[in-house]
Amino acid sequence: MKKLTLISIFSILMSTSFAQTWFDIGLKGGVGTSFWYNKQIFDNQQIVHKWQPGYTIGGKIGFNFIQEHQLTFDVLKSLISQDFTYRPEGWTNSADALREFTIGGLDMLLMYRANRNGTYFEVGPQWSKYSAVKYSDNGGDFISPMEPSQLISKSNFGLAMGFGGYIFGTDNFGVTTGVRFNYMFNDLASAEGRDANFPIFIPTDKTNPTNNIGVIFMIEINYDFGYLVSPTCGTRGKLFVL
């Protein structure tokens, strides 16, 4: 009798869990800004950061293993940029010289997301692969004979974190908005870039790493599918429901 009771309880728990399990796919994108933190810049004030816009666009697939908890895998094409103003030696123009970097790449993120009462919080690792680098500087050429791509590391690893809420949707379709932050642990500069003291380009006794910090406003369009039992068992709260 006890054995039958345990089997019954286990079956109920398993069926409840499976009833709340589903997959979703989505399109997502966002606009925001990036900031290249380098301690040497703040210590010496030789060049000054200038905020620049960036963007990201791509898709995701998610596995909802119970109603409130989800794992997502994002693949996003992104662009980050950073400008610096400075005054080179002998510079006579009234306006400061401008140095510009633009980096295109591919971001892959494995995120844990907690959903509750129409809001979410997410956190997880980010791996970025950089493929296109553009550079311009009206104060002089500080990188020849190197190419701009030689200054930047081929890839980077970091941590992403975000929060937001469900705006509107139906039982298996929803739109969310939120804010995502990321901090890249590794030096943005390659070995050649460090030798050139990127992004300052002034020889010093030591160099400091450059870490990219990103803040981006995200919008996400999701479609739920692959319910193991019933789509109504895993209905999520939304701020506005159609």
NORLIN-V653445 format. One record per pair of residues at least 24 apart in sequence whose ideal C-beta (glycine too) atoms are under 10 Angstrom apart, sorted by the first residue. I is the first residue (numbers start at 0). GAP is how many residues later the second one is. If there is no record, write none. Layout:
[[I/GAP] [I/GAP]]
//
This chain:
[[14/213] [14/214] [14/218] [15/50] [15/213] [15/217] [16/48] [16/49] [16/50] [16/211] [16/212] [16/216] [17/47] [17/48] [17/209] [17/210] [17/211] [17/212] [17/215] [18/47] [18/48] [18/208] [18/209] [18/210] [18/211] [18/212] [18/213] [18/214] [18/215] [19/44] [19/45] [19/46] [19/47] [19/48] [19/49] [19/207] [19/208] [19/209] [19/210] [19/213] [19/214] [19/215] [20/42] [20/43] [20/44] [20/45] [20/46] [20/205] [20/206] [20/207] [20/208] [20/212] [20/213] [21/40] [21/41] [21/42] [21/43] [21/45] [21/48] [21/150] [21/202] [21/203] [21/204] [21/205] [21/206] [21/207] [21/208] [21/209] [21/211] [21/212] [22/38] [22/39] [22/40] [22/41] [22/47] [22/200] [22/201] [22/202] [22/203] [22/204] [22/205] [23/36] [23/37] [23/38] [23/39] [23/40] [23/46] [23/48] [23/148] [23/149] [23/150] [23/196] [23/198] [23/199] [23/200] [23/201] [23/202] [24/34] [24/35] [24/36] [24/37] [24/196] [24/197] [24/198] [24/199] [24/200] [24/201] [25/32] [25/33] [25/34] [25/35] [25/36] [25/46] [25/48] [25/147] [25/148] [25/149] [25/150] [25/194] [25/195] [25/196] [25/197] [25/198] [26/30] [26/31] [26/32] [26/33] [26/192] [26/193] [26/194] [26/195] [26/196] [27/28] [27/29] [27/30] [27/31] [27/32] [27/44] [27/46] [27/47] [27/48] [27/148] [27/150] [27/152] [27/190] [27/191] [27/192] [27/193] [27/194] [28/26] [28/27] [28/28] [28/29] [28/30] [28/47] [28/48] [28/49] [28/187] [28/188] [28/189] [28/190] [28/191] [28/192] [29/24] [29/25] [29/26] [29/27] [29/28] [29/46] [29/48] [29/132] [29/147] [29/148] [29/149] [29/150] [29/184] [29/185] [29/186] [29/187] [29/188] [29/189] [29/190] [30/24] [30/25] [30/26] [30/185] [30/186] [30/187] [30/188] [31/24] [31/46] [31/48] [31/147] [31/148] [31/149] [31/150] [31/182] [31/183] [31/184] [31/185] [31/186] [32/47] [32/48] [32/49] [32/180] [32/181] [32/182] [32/183] [32/184] [33/44] [33/45] [33/46] [33/47] [33/48] [33/67] [33/69] [33/148] [33/150] [33/178] [33/179] [33/180] [33/181] [33/182] [34/45] [34/47] [34/176] [34/177] [34/178] [34/179] [34/180] [35/44] [35/45] [35/46] [35/47] [35/48] [35/65] [35/67] [35/148] [35/152] [35/153] [35/162] [35/163] [35/174] [35/175] [35/176] [35/177] [36/146] [36/147] [36/151] [36/171] [36/172] [36/173] [36/174] [36/175] [36/176] [37/149] [37/150] [37/151] [37/159] [37/160] [37/161] [37/162] [37/169] [37/170] [37/171] [37/172] [37/173] [38/168] [38/169] [38/170] [38/171] [38/172] [39/157] [39/159] [39/160] [39/162] [39/164] [39/166] [39/167] [39/168] [39/169] [39/170] [40/43] [40/45] [40/158] [40/159] [40/167] [40/169] [41/166] [42/165] [43/156] [43/158] [43/160] [44/41] [45/38] [45/40] [45/41] [45/154] [45/155] [45/156] [45/158] [46/36] [46/37] [46/38] [46/39] [46/40] [46/49] [46/50] [46/52] [46/92] [46/152] [46/153] [46/154] [46/155] [47/35] [47/36] [47/37] [47/38] [47/39] [47/48] [48/33] [48/34] [48/35] [48/36] [48/150] [49/31] [49/32] [49/33] [49/34] [49/35] [49/46] [49/48] [49/49] [49/50] [50/30] [50/31] [50/32] [51/27] [51/28] [51/29] [51/30] [51/31] [51/32] [51/48] [51/49] [51/50] [52/26] [52/27] [52/28] [52/163] [53/24] [53/25] [53/26] [53/27] [53/28] [53/48] [53/49] [53/50] [53/158] [53/160] [53/161] [53/162] [54/24] [54/25] [54/26] [54/161] [55/24] [55/49] [55/51] [55/124] [55/126] [55/158] [55/160] [55/162] [57/48] [57/49] [57/50] [57/51] [58/161] [58/162] [59/49] [59/51] [59/160] [59/161] [59/162] [61/49] [61/51] [61/158] [61/160] [61/162] [62/163] [63/49] [63/51] [63/160] [63/162] [63/163] [63/170] [63/172] [65/49] [65/168] [66/48] [66/49] [66/166] [66/167] [66/168] [66/169] [66/170] [67/45] [67/46] [67/47] [67/48] [67/49] [67/52] [67/166] [67/168] [67/169] [68/43] [68/44] [68/45] [68/46] [68/47] [69/41] [69/42] [69/43] [69/44] [69/45] [69/50] [69/52] [69/166] [70/39] [70/40] [70/41] [70/42] [70/53] [71/37] [71/38] [71/39] [71/40] [71/41] [71/50] [71/52] [71/148] [71/150] [72/35] [72/36] [72/37] [72/38] [72/51] [73/33] [73/34] [73/35] [73/36] [73/37] [73/48] [73/50] [73/52] [73/86] [73/106] [73/144] [73/146] [74/31] [74/32] [74/33] [74/34] [75/29] [75/30] [75/31] [75/32] [75/33] [75/50] [75/52] [75/140] [75/142] [76/27] [76/28] [76/29] [76/30] [76/54] [77/25] [77/26] [77/27] [77/28] [77/29] [77/50] [77/52] [77/104] [77/136] [77/138] [78/24] [78/25] [78/26] [78/53] [78/55] [79/24] [79/25] [79/27] [79/48] [79/50] [79/102] [79/104] [79/108] [79/132] [79/133] [79/134] [79/136] [80/53] [81/106] [81/117] [81/128] [81/130] [82/53] [83/53] [83/55] [83/115] [83/116] [83/117] [84/54] [85/51] [85/53] [85/114] [85/115] [85/116] [86/52] [87/49] [87/50] [87/51] [87/52] [87/54] [87/113] [87/114] [88/50] [88/51] [88/113] [89/50] [90/48] [90/49] [92/45] [92/46] [94/43] [95/42] [95/43] [96/40] [96/41] [96/42] [96/43] [97/38] [97/39] [97/40] [97/41] [98/36] [98/37] [98/38] [98/39] [98/40] [98/41] [98/43] [98/100] [98/101] [98/102] [99/34] [99/35] [99/36] [99/37] [99/38] [100/32] [100/33] [100/34] [100/35] [100/36] [100/47] [100/50] [100/51] [100/87] [100/97] [100/98] [101/30] [101/31] [101/32] [101/33] [101/34] [101/46] [102/25] [102/27] [102/28] [102/29] [102/30] [102/31] [102/32] [102/45] [102/46] [102/48] [102/49] [102/53] [102/85] [102/109] [103/26] [103/27] [103/28] [103/29] [103/30] [104/24] [104/25] [104/26] [104/27] [104/28] [104/47] [104/49] [104/50] [104/51] [105/24] [105/25] [105/49] [106/49] [106/51] [106/53] [106/75] [106/107] [108/49] [108/50] [108/51] [108/53] [108/71] [108/73] [109/50] [110/49] [110/50] [110/51] [110/69] [112/49] [112/50] [112/51] [113/49] [114/50] [114/51] [114/61] [114/119] [114/121] [114/122] [115/120] [115/121] [116/48] [116/49] [116/119] [116/120] [116/121] [116/122] [117/46] [117/47] [117/48] [117/49] [117/56] [117/58] [117/118] [117/119] [117/120] [117/121] [117/122] [117/123] [118/44] [118/45] [118/46] [118/47] [118/57] [118/59] [118/118] [118/119] [118/120] [119/42] [119/43] [119/44] [119/45] [119/46] [119/56] [119/58] [119/100] [119/116] [120/40] [120/41] [120/42] [120/43] [120/57] [121/38] [121/39] [121/40] [121/41] [121/42] [121/56] [121/58] [121/96] [122/36] [122/37] [122/38] [122/39] [122/40] [122/58] [123/35] [123/36] [123/37] [123/38] [124/32] [124/33] [124/34] [124/35] [124/57] [124/60] [125/30] [125/31] [125/32] [125/33] [125/34] [125/35] [125/54] [125/56] [125/57] [125/58] [125/59] [125/88] [126/28] [126/29] [126/30] [126/31] [126/57] [127/25] [127/26] [127/27] [127/28] [127/29] [127/30] [127/54] [127/56] [127/58] [127/60] [127/84] [127/86] [128/24] [128/25] [128/26] [128/27] [129/24] [129/25] [129/26] [129/58] [129/60] [130/24] [134/64] [136/64] [138/62] [139/61] [140/60] [141/54] [141/55] [141/56] [141/57] [141/58] [141/59] [141/60] [142/49] [142/50] [142/53] [142/55] [142/58] [145/44] [145/46] [145/47] [145/49] [145/50] [146/45] [147/45] [148/41] [148/43] [149/40] [149/41] [149/42] [149/43] [149/46] [149/48] [150/37] [150/38] [150/39] [150/41] [150/42] [150/43] [150/44] [150/45] [150/47] [150/48] [150/50] [151/35] [151/36] [151/37] [151/38] [151/40] [151/41] [151/46] [151/58] [152/31] [152/33] [152/34] [152/35] [152/36] [152/37] [152/38] [152/39] [152/40] [152/41] [152/57] [153/36] [154/31] [155/28] [155/29] [155/30] [155/31] [155/32] [155/55] [155/56] [156/27] [156/28] [156/29] [157/24] [157/25] [157/26] [157/27] [157/28] [157/53] [157/54] [157/55] [157/56] [158/24] [158/25] [158/26] [159/24] [159/54] [159/56] [161/53] [161/54] [161/56] [163/53] [163/54] [163/55] [163/56] [164/72] [164/73] [164/74] [164/75] [165/54] [165/56] [165/70] [165/71] [165/72] [165/73] [165/74] [165/75] [166/52] [166/53] [166/71] [166/72] [166/73] [166/74] [167/70] [167/71] [167/72] [167/73] [167/74] [168/52] [168/53] [168/54] [168/55] [168/67] [168/69] [168/70] [168/71] [168/72] [168/73] [169/53] [169/54] [169/65] [169/68] [169/71] [169/72] [170/53] [170/56] [170/60] [170/61] [170/63] [170/64] [170/65] [170/70] [170/71] [171/50] [171/51] [171/52] [171/53] [171/55] [171/59] [171/60] [171/62] [171/63] [172/48] [172/49] [172/50] [172/51] [172/69] [173/46] [173/47] [173/48] [173/49] [173/50] [173/62] [173/64] [173/67] [173/68] [174/44] [174/45] [174/46] [174/47] [174/63] [174/65] [175/42] [175/43] [175/44] [175/45] [175/46] [175/62] [175/63] [176/40] [176/41] [176/42] [176/43] [176/62] [177/38] [177/39] [177/40] [177/41] [177/42] [178/36] [178/37] [178/38] [178/39] [179/34] [179/35] [179/36] [179/37] [179/38] [180/32] [180/33] [180/34] [180/35] [181/30] [181/31] [181/32] [181/33] [181/34] [182/28] [182/29] [182/30] [182/31] [183/25] [183/26] [183/27] [183/28] [183/29] [183/30] [184/24] [184/26] [184/27] [185/24] [185/25] [185/26] [186/24] [186/25] [187/24]]
//
